[in-house]
Amino acid sequence: MNVTLCGRDYPLRFSVNALCCLEEKTGLSLAQLQSRHMSCLRALLWCGLLETKDKTTLEEAGELLDRHLKSGGGMESVASALAAALEDACFFPKRAGTKAAVPSAPDTGN
């Protein structure tokens, strides 16, 4: 599963180790992160990129999102890609016609 940011595809890979790093870095479980919209999207993007060649830091994930928004991209596509990647990794059950339990994108005016 990939997420497209600023015209570039970034592979997302969610593993148990990556999600453990997410919990250790944020002090929050995946379920707790769901109520924090921007923090959740940034943290999940970082987590999904941990085990890829990019080795993105949490702050770099935020910078990627900033550049994505400034270039006219929206957060809904990012949230959808993260939800799909989490489903593909079997962290959320796949249900026909429903979205995974990732928060909706915050209103950014785009």
Helices and strands as residue ranges (DSSP letters): E 2-5, E 8-11, H 16-26, H 30-33, H 37-49, H 58-70, H 75-88
